[in-house]
Every structure is written in C-alpha cells, then in structure tokens.
Amino acid sequence: MKALTKTLIFITLLILLPTKTKAQDLWLKNIPLAKLEALYKEVNYAGYPKDHLLLDDRKYPRIFLKNIPLGFEKITDETKRNNLFLKILIPLALKLNEDIMIERKKLLKLQEKIDEGKNFSKQDIDYLEKLAKEYDLFTTFNDDIRHNYFLAELQNRVDRIPPSIIVTAAIIETNWGASRIVKEGNSLYKILEWHTTEGLKPIGENEDNSYRIKIYPDLYSSIKDYALKVNSAPSFEKLRNLRREYRELNNNMVGHILAPYTFGSSNLHNYPGIFDYTLAYYELLEIDKSILTDKIISDSIIKKYQPYTVKNKKQEKKHD
C-alpha cells in the first residue's frame, strides 16, 4: 500500500511540474521595413552599446528572415542600414551552426557505436553515403573501409563555422546588403554557376557570358551553401584542419584565427585587408560568443505578424 501511495505521489508531481517549452523559430517573408523594426522593438532586440551587438547576455532572438525586408534599399542612413543588415544576418548565422551541430552529433553517436565494436547498419550506410555526397567526399574503397573513411572525414567537415566569418563575408560580398544580388536573388556570397543561363547575369564586370550568380529561395539557403563550400571545397582544407586541431585541444574557435584561410574565396581586390578591418571595426568577433535565445516569443506577437510568417522546410516536414 505504501509503495502504491509513493508511486501515485511521484506521478502527481510529474504532472504538476512545469514542462520546458522549446523556443519557437519565427520565420518571416516579405515583411515591410517598418513592421520589422516594430517587431524588433517588441522583442527588445536592441544593441548595447552598438545597435547590432547584444553584449548583455549574448542571446539573439529566434527571428529569421527569408528575404531582405521590403523597403530596405530605400534606407539612406548608412549606419542604420548596416546595423539592420547585421541584425538580420546574425540570427541566421547562429541558426546555421545550430543545424550543423545537430548533424555532427549524429556522426559522433555513430562513431561511439563503431568504437563499441558494433557494425554499420544499412540505415547507417545509407546515411553516410548521402552525407558524403553532399559534402563532396569520394573514395575508391569499399565496404567497412569506405564507411569508416567517410565517418572520420565527415567529422572534419560537418562542424561549426565562426559566425563572425559567415557575417563578415556576406557584408563584403553584398556591400552591407545594398547589392542587387540580395534583393533579386537572396545571394549573400556571390557564388557563381558556370556554363548556364540560370541565375543573375553579372552587370559591369566583363563580357564573359559563361556564368551566372547563383540565386536562392531564401537567405538561409545562401548561408547554408556558403557553409557547405567552406566545409567541403579543397580551397578551405587548411581552415578545416586548423579547426580540427583547435577542437582536439578543446579551444574555442573564433573568427580571427580561421579568417586568413577564407581569403581565397573572393576575387575582390585587397579582400584580406577589407575582411580584417570589417571584423575588427564592427567588433564582429563578439558574435562568436553568442547563441540563440531559448526565450519564447509570445503568441500575441506571433499573431500580430501572422501575414508575414512562414514555415521553414523542417517545420513543414514535422507538420506533415
């Protein structure tokens, strides 16, 4: 009887204890500039002391824009435009790293399984083959040698990129979001596609008609594509190896350490100098210490901005 009473008390406590609600991501599309600024005020998204840097608790709201707000190009105050561009980009860069680390945890869990002497399941093999293709990995090995190679090399590729690098590169390639490629193609890094007529035609560069500037369905897709390039292209191999060394030493990876290994990604004149200056002057290394908040956005705010809210692909899959 006593055992039953204790069990009932335990169950009652479990029911009464508050459950932690997961913070909801708010994705917005085609939101007018004035509405976005009002939303930022409502969620207290203001910088201390700089308008784009949250230096108090280093937690950014889970508000993600699918595209640049309507009217962004009409901002004449450069400081205002730059701060707003950063406020749009920083949460997206932090979101990217969240998603990368979810994928990395799957790989580490699989590594634990192999270390315990267990074999790859068919599901494991299919997963590794798919991810290896995505990260441009190739080997002539077969069977377990092949999949052990994929598992080891993917752990060197599927890893976070300092947000300061993601943001700084986008600033330089788009002139703080003022470039037409942002408005017309959601392109933040001017990634090119060759021998195609699809994409944005370059203007005022040269007479070469053999390439286009890649267009994206949204800003996050552009950031994700840039990250995939950093995490897979041969030109970034030194960056990945240095990142692995820092991780093995349990040191935090910050932008200024890895930044010199990103300089081959642009054809801009004096790119290294511009990159270093932007990183330092705007104190963007502070972003590397930041995270996305777990604070819940109120239902009333979500309802107010309902006309501009959209589901992200992952949310749509879960809903289905």
ABEGO torsion letter per residue (X at the ends): XAAAAAAAAAAAAAAABBBBBBBBBBBBBGBBAAAAAAAAAAAGBBBOABAABBAAAGBBBBBBBABBBBGAAABABAAAAAAAAAAAAAAAAAAAAAAAAAAAAAAAAAAAAAAAGBBBBAAAAAAAAAAAAAAGBBBABBEAAAAAAAAAAAAAABBBBBAAAAAAAAAAAAGGGABAAAAAAGBAAGBBBBGBABEBBBBGABABAABBBBBBABAAAAAAAAAAAAAABAAAAAAAAAAAAAAAAGBBBBAAAAAAAAAAABABBGAAAAAAAAAAAAGAAAAAABBBBABBBBAAAAAAAAAABBBBAAAAAAAX
